[in-house]
Amino acid sequence: MEKMTKQEQNVHVNIKAAWVLKSMLGAYLVTGILLLALAFFMYQFHWDEGKLSIGIIVIYVVSNFIGGFIIGKCAKSRKFLWGLASGLLYFGILLLISLAFYRSLKDDGANAMLTLALCAGGGTLGGMLS
């Protein structure tokens, strides 16, 4: 087995970083579009909080599915692990943004764990089906 030179290792890391960036951009672009659509429907049809909660859950799963699918297409092997990593990173960024705005976790730990499971599951499923 050949050893990779330092330059080849750097290129390999840069390629994987590009995969992750594409995945996150795709997931957050889908999130933005779906949140705008959800806001429109909430305003137009005067939906209650229950429908809002379901909409947010669907957005988490669909966005992470897309992110996992993108990174799975790039990776071509261990797709489900890359999808899982994509979902976990999405959740981590979401958590950091939430902490930056609210300075604490607004909800209890159960909601955070549910969100983590939805993000990880959606990303994993997207990676598996890519």
MODELLER restraints for C-alpha pairs under 7 A, 6 or more apart:
rsr = mdl.restraints
at = mdl.atoms
rsr.add(forms.Gaussian(group=physical.xy_distance, feature=features.Distance(at['CA:19:A'], at['CA:71:A']), mean=5.70, stdev=0.5))
rsr.add(forms.Gaussian(group=physical.xy_distance, feature=features.Distance(at['CA:19:A'], at['CA:74:A']), mean=6.19, stdev=0.5))
rsr.add(forms.Gaussian(group=physical.xy_distance, feature=features.Distance(at['CA:20:A'], at['CA:71:A']), mean=6.56, stdev=0.5))
rsr.add(forms.Gaussian(group=physical.xy_distance, feature=features.Distance(at['CA:20:A'], at['CA:86:A']), mean=6.93, stdev=0.5))
rsr.add(forms.Gaussian(group=physical.xy_distance, feature=features.Distance(at['CA:23:A'], at['CA:67:A']), mean=4.44, stdev=0.5))
rsr.add(forms.Gaussian(group=physical.xy_distance, feature=features.Distance(at['CA:23:A'], at['CA:68:A']), mean=6.77, stdev=0.5))
rsr.add(forms.Gaussian(group=physical.xy_distance, feature=features.Distance(at['CA:23:A'], at['CA:70:A']), mean=5.43, stdev=0.5))
rsr.add(forms.Gaussian(group=physical.xy_distance, feature=features.Distance(at['CA:23:A'], at['CA:71:A']), mean=5.40, stdev=0.5))
rsr.add(forms.Gaussian(group=physical.xy_distance, feature=features.Distance(at['CA:23:A'], at['CA:86:A']), mean=6.87, stdev=0.5))
rsr.add(forms.Gaussian(group=physical.xy_distance, feature=features.Distance(at['CA:24:A'], at['CA:67:A']), mean=6.10, stdev=0.5))
rsr.add(forms.Gaussian(group=physical.xy_distance, feature=features.Distance(at['CA:24:A'], at['CA:90:A']), mean=6.83, stdev=0.5))
rsr.add(forms.Gaussian(group=physical.xy_distance, feature=features.Distance(at['CA:26:A'], at['CA:66:A']), mean=6.78, stdev=0.5))
rsr.add(forms.Gaussian(group=physical.xy_distance, feature=features.Distance(at['CA:26:A'], at['CA:67:A']), mean=5.80, stdev=0.5))
rsr.add(forms.Gaussian(group=physical.xy_distance, feature=features.Distance(at['CA:27:A'], at['CA:63:A']), mean=4.69, stdev=0.5))
rsr.add(forms.Gaussian(group=physical.xy_distance, feature=features.Distance(at['CA:27:A'], at['CA:64:A']), mean=5.82, stdev=0.5))
rsr.add(forms.Gaussian(group=physical.xy_distance, feature=features.Distance(at['CA:27:A'], at['CA:66:A']), mean=5.85, stdev=0.5))
rsr.add(forms.Gaussian(group=physical.xy_distance, feature=features.Distance(at['CA:27:A'], at['CA:67:A']), mean=4.67, stdev=0.5))
rsr.add(forms.Gaussian(group=physical.xy_distance, feature=features.Distance(at['CA:28:A'], at['CA:63:A']), mean=6.92, stdev=0.5))
rsr.add(forms.Gaussian(group=physical.xy_distance, feature=features.Distance(at['CA:30:A'], at['CA:63:A']), mean=5.59, stdev=0.5))
rsr.add(forms.Gaussian(group=physical.xy_distance, feature=features.Distance(at['CA:31:A'], at['CA:59:A']), mean=6.26, stdev=0.5))
rsr.add(forms.Gaussian(group=physical.xy_distance, feature=features.Distance(at['CA:31:A'], at['CA:63:A']), mean=5.62, stdev=0.5))
rsr.add(forms.Gaussian(group=physical.xy_distance, feature=features.Distance(at['CA:34:A'], at['CA:59:A']), mean=6.41, stdev=0.5))
rsr.add(forms.Gaussian(group=physical.xy_distance, feature=features.Distance(at['CA:38:A'], at['CA:55:A']), mean=6.77, stdev=0.5))
rsr.add(forms.Gaussian(group=physical.xy_distance, feature=features.Distance(at['CA:60:A'], at['CA:118:A']), mean=6.48, stdev=0.5))
rsr.add(forms.Gaussian(group=physical.xy_distance, feature=features.Distance(at['CA:60:A'], at['CA:119:A']), mean=5.98, stdev=0.5))
rsr.add(forms.Gaussian(group=physical.xy_distance, feature=features.Distance(at['CA:61:A'], at['CA:118:A']), mean=5.79, stdev=0.5))
rsr.add(forms.Gaussian(group=physical.xy_distance, feature=features.Distance(at['CA:61:A'], at['CA:119:A']), mean=6.05, stdev=0.5))
rsr.add(forms.Gaussian(group=physical.xy_distance, feature=features.Distance(at['CA:61:A'], at['CA:122:A']), mean=4.69, stdev=0.5))
rsr.add(forms.Gaussian(group=physical.xy_distance, feature=features.Distance(at['CA:62:A'], at['CA:122:A']), mean=6.71, stdev=0.5))
rsr.add(forms.Gaussian(group=physical.xy_distance, feature=features.Distance(at['CA:64:A'], at['CA:87:A']), mean=5.61, stdev=0.5))
rsr.add(forms.Gaussian(group=physical.xy_distance, feature=features.Distance(at['CA:64:A'], at['CA:119:A']), mean=5.67, stdev=0.5))
rsr.add(forms.Gaussian(group=physical.xy_distance, feature=features.Distance(at['CA:64:A'], at['CA:122:A']), mean=4.87, stdev=0.5))
rsr.add(forms.Gaussian(group=physical.xy_distance, feature=features.Distance(at['CA:64:A'], at['CA:123:A']), mean=4.55, stdev=0.5))
rsr.add(forms.Gaussian(group=physical.xy_distance, feature=features.Distance(at['CA:65:A'], at['CA:122:A']), mean=4.48, stdev=0.5))
rsr.add(forms.Gaussian(group=physical.xy_distance, feature=features.Distance(at['CA:65:A'], at['CA:123:A']), mean=4.72, stdev=0.5))
rsr.add(forms.Gaussian(group=physical.xy_distance, feature=features.Distance(at['CA:65:A'], at['CA:125:A']), mean=6.21, stdev=0.5))
rsr.add(forms.Gaussian(group=physical.xy_distance, feature=features.Distance(at['CA:65:A'], at['CA:126:A']), mean=4.18, stdev=0.5))
rsr.add(forms.Gaussian(group=physical.xy_distance, feature=features.Distance(at['CA:66:A'], at['CA:126:A']), mean=6.11, stdev=0.5))
rsr.add(forms.Gaussian(group=physical.xy_distance, feature=features.Distance(at['CA:67:A'], at['CA:86:A']), mean=6.42, stdev=0.5))
rsr.add(forms.Gaussian(group=physical.xy_distance, feature=features.Distance(at['CA:67:A'], at['CA:123:A']), mean=6.24, stdev=0.5))
rsr.add(forms.Gaussian(group=physical.xy_distance, feature=features.Distance(at['CA:68:A'], at['CA:82:A']), mean=6.94, stdev=0.5))
rsr.add(forms.Gaussian(group=physical.xy_distance, feature=features.Distance(at['CA:68:A'], at['CA:83:A']), mean=3.94, stdev=0.5))
rsr.add(forms.Gaussian(group=physical.xy_distance, feature=features.Distance(at['CA:68:A'], at['CA:86:A']), mean=5.89, stdev=0.5))
rsr.add(forms.Gaussian(group=physical.xy_distance, feature=features.Distance(at['CA:68:A'], at['CA:87:A']), mean=6.92, stdev=0.5))
rsr.add(forms.Gaussian(group=physical.xy_distance, feature=features.Distance(at['CA:68:A'], at['CA:123:A']), mean=4.15, stdev=0.5))
rsr.add(forms.Gaussian(group=physical.xy_distance, feature=features.Distance(at['CA:68:A'], at['CA:124:A']), mean=6.13, stdev=0.5))
rsr.add(forms.Gaussian(group=physical.xy_distance, feature=features.Distance(at['CA:68:A'], at['CA:126:A']), mean=4.36, stdev=0.5))
rsr.add(forms.Gaussian(group=physical.xy_distance, feature=features.Distance(at['CA:68:A'], at['CA:127:A']), mean=4.43, stdev=0.5))
rsr.add(forms.Gaussian(group=physical.xy_distance, feature=features.Distance(at['CA:69:A'], at['CA:83:A']), mean=6.94, stdev=0.5))
rsr.add(forms.Gaussian(group=physical.xy_distance, feature=features.Distance(at['CA:69:A'], at['CA:126:A']), mean=4.16, stdev=0.5))
rsr.add(forms.Gaussian(group=physical.xy_distance, feature=features.Distance(at['CA:69:A'], at['CA:127:A']), mean=4.68, stdev=0.5))
rsr.add(forms.Gaussian(group=physical.xy_distance, feature=features.Distance(at['CA:69:A'], at['CA:129:A']), mean=6.81, stdev=0.5))
rsr.add(forms.Gaussian(group=physical.xy_distance, feature=features.Distance(at['CA:69:A'], at['CA:130:A']), mean=4.91, stdev=0.5))
rsr.add(forms.Gaussian(group=physical.xy_distance, feature=features.Distance(at['CA:71:A'], at['CA:82:A']), mean=6.36, stdev=0.5))
rsr.add(forms.Gaussian(group=physical.xy_distance, feature=features.Distance(at['CA:71:A'], at['CA:83:A']), mean=6.37, stdev=0.5))
rsr.add(forms.Gaussian(group=physical.xy_distance, feature=features.Distance(at['CA:71:A'], at['CA:127:A']), mean=6.73, stdev=0.5))
rsr.add(forms.Gaussian(group=physical.xy_distance, feature=features.Distance(at['CA:72:A'], at['CA:79:A']), mean=4.50, stdev=0.5))
rsr.add(forms.Gaussian(group=physical.xy_distance, feature=features.Distance(at['CA:72:A'], at['CA:82:A']), mean=6.28, stdev=0.5))
rsr.add(forms.Gaussian(group=physical.xy_distance, feature=features.Distance(at['CA:72:A'], at['CA:83:A']), mean=6.21, stdev=0.5))
rsr.add(forms.Gaussian(group=physical.xy_distance, feature=features.Distance(at['CA:72:A'], at['CA:127:A']), mean=4.45, stdev=0.5))
rsr.add(forms.Gaussian(group=physical.xy_distance, feature=features.Distance(at['CA:72:A'], at['CA:130:A']), mean=5.45, stdev=0.5))
rsr.add(forms.Gaussian(group=physical.xy_distance, feature=features.Distance(at['CA:73:A'], at['CA:130:A']), mean=5.56, stdev=0.5))
rsr.add(forms.Gaussian(group=physical.xy_distance, feature=features.Distance(at['CA:79:A'], at['CA:127:A']), mean=4.79, stdev=0.5))
rsr.add(forms.Gaussian(group=physical.xy_distance, feature=features.Distance(at['CA:79:A'], at['CA:128:A']), mean=5.74, stdev=0.5))
rsr.add(forms.Gaussian(group=physical.xy_distance, feature=features.Distance(at['CA:80:A'], at['CA:124:A']), mean=4.88, stdev=0.5))
rsr.add(forms.Gaussian(group=physical.xy_distance, feature=features.Distance(at['CA:80:A'], at['CA:125:A']), mean=6.92, stdev=0.5))
rsr.add(forms.Gaussian(group=physical.xy_distance, feature=features.Distance(at['CA:80:A'], at['CA:127:A']), mean=4.57, stdev=0.5))
rsr.add(forms.Gaussian(group=physical.xy_distance, feature=features.Distance(at['CA:80:A'], at['CA:128:A']), mean=4.78, stdev=0.5))
rsr.add(forms.Gaussian(group=physical.xy_distance, feature=features.Distance(at['CA:81:A'], at['CA:124:A']), mean=6.74, stdev=0.5))
rsr.add(forms.Gaussian(group=physical.xy_distance, feature=features.Distance(at['CA:82:A'], at['CA:127:A']), mean=6.56, stdev=0.5))
rsr.add(forms.Gaussian(group=physical.xy_distance, feature=features.Distance(at['CA:83:A'], at['CA:123:A']), mean=4.42, stdev=0.5))
rsr.add(forms.Gaussian(group=physical.xy_distance, feature=features.Distance(at['CA:83:A'], at['CA:124:A']), mean=4.34, stdev=0.5))
rsr.add(forms.Gaussian(group=physical.xy_distance, feature=features.Distance(at['CA:83:A'], at['CA:126:A']), mean=6.27, stdev=0.5))
rsr.add(forms.Gaussian(group=physical.xy_distance, feature=features.Distance(at['CA:83:A'], at['CA:127:A']), mean=4.33, stdev=0.5))
rsr.add(forms.Gaussian(group=physical.xy_distance, feature=features.Distance(at['CA:84:A'], at['CA:120:A']), mean=5.20, stdev=0.5))
rsr.add(forms.Gaussian(group=physical.xy_distance, feature=features.Distance(at['CA:84:A'], at['CA:123:A']), mean=5.15, stdev=0.5))
rsr.add(forms.Gaussian(group=physical.xy_distance, feature=features.Distance(at['CA:84:A'], at['CA:124:A']), mean=4.45, stdev=0.5))
rsr.add(forms.Gaussian(group=physical.xy_distance, feature=features.Distance(at['CA:86:A'], at['CA:123:A']), mean=5.96, stdev=0.5))
rsr.add(forms.Gaussian(group=physical.xy_distance, feature=features.Distance(at['CA:87:A'], at['CA:119:A']), mean=4.74, stdev=0.5))
rsr.add(forms.Gaussian(group=physical.xy_distance, feature=features.Distance(at['CA:87:A'], at['CA:120:A']), mean=4.34, stdev=0.5))
rsr.add(forms.Gaussian(group=physical.xy_distance, feature=features.Distance(at['CA:87:A'], at['CA:122:A']), mean=6.80, stdev=0.5))
rsr.add(forms.Gaussian(group=physical.xy_distance, feature=features.Distance(at['CA:87:A'], at['CA:123:A']), mean=4.54, stdev=0.5))
rsr.add(forms.Gaussian(group=physical.xy_distance, feature=features.Distance(at['CA:88:A'], at['CA:119:A']), mean=6.53, stdev=0.5))
rsr.add(forms.Gaussian(group=physical.xy_distance, feature=features.Distance(at['CA:88:A'], at['CA:120:A']), mean=5.47, stdev=0.5))
rsr.add(forms.Gaussian(group=physical.xy_distance, feature=features.Distance(at['CA:91:A'], at['CA:116:A']), mean=6.00, stdev=0.5))
rsr.add(forms.Gaussian(group=physical.xy_distance, feature=features.Distance(at['CA:91:A'], at['CA:119:A']), mean=6.19, stdev=0.5))
rsr.add(forms.Gaussian(group=physical.xy_distance, feature=features.Distance(at['CA:99:A'], at['CA:105:A']), mean=6.37, stdev=0.5))
